[in-house]
């Protein structure tokens, strides 16, 4: 869990730094920063999407994941969690973009990428925190930049990152028989597609409820394992 703790602290530190400098930030610069983040996220998504080798698995995972996520209303639940925090927080840093928006955007960015998935699995299976340590550096920078535009909701996302990645670390031992190299590749591919779409949302090109697609990552694991039997 060391890598998960370091990653969480990096997000807290980066967000705090961004919030400190946010007061003197003009709206013009804030929009420019958001555009730069959106383009960077799209780049990260594109570079990771090619990890998968089974297009049918990816397609079915996205379709089934979207259906299940919509039924469960995952996006709505996460947004309501952010709105709850917003209703309880009475602080000057809460001015500007809604806390829910910052919380959802940052949580997805920090949780669904390939580094979050593979890094947490490596930490749980072999105790290797190398990827999570590298992710911590990237998340420190990302959280600092993101909080400049989206505010304190980015800081609150650190709690969800702790729970999400910690859960994967603990669950990895149970899932060990299913975690082939192929399965991890397809999970990373699906996660990178969601990162790509998140970048489009940040640029306001689309308004896709990405959180509803999160079950697709689990379906990628299950479908890859199932396909290996035939």
Steps between C-alpha positions, in 0.01 A plus 500: 500500500804727512464601135131578548573720803777687315268553202225635725737739677637619164148595388434681828828690472453586133141613549596713798773665296260573215239643737762725657580663164141492373391828662698718261409301189302686233211333316695522175796308642268253671335412167838464332618265776182292468552468124860390553390238753230373263750458216749328732233257622405417140865429425525266801185320389622449143838364610332242725217385274732294282584267791204278418519229235141372502268759347189291561578477872542877521176568310293254704653628823405859418144405399436278802678737735300800379173308540579383852645835606191683376271264688706550816521875432868510597548847353206635695619343823849649468355840413268488799798417720674810367186708549471375858855616568416832335199550726711435810800709399483869581836641395628767259677229301160362409426803282502450122438165329284254692678266736309212344643576156857514630452189712359289216750618239804452721382165637457360150833637382689350795312168513422361155838530327726205430754611763233490772391151402835338425680684780249387761504142369881489511498637853254236613646203313874556545541796733651701213399867544714636214207589274301658784801710599533622140125565490533703820735743328264539205196535727676764707545712187154419363320577826683831534402604147147363523424672831593833341187468286269265690576595859471310824308204352835375364639485852201298623556242225806377692267311734338308217841422348609354834192277518504398133868413465512348846206276405681383186814423701302288747286335231799410281577190706147370447509575126850360447378196295324734252774760469683383189711741297224507237233588757706784641562634149130505416416666834762765430363554150146553625623732776696704247191540281319647800796733560480610135128579533571688823734724300219567250272593789761736641517675162117513505480303175287230663298457819525124545434357846833320526444365850214286365759319285718393794359142513649456151843456661370202700326356193830522311657276764213251499461483120873456440511217752192343341643527147814318609290190569403465133 
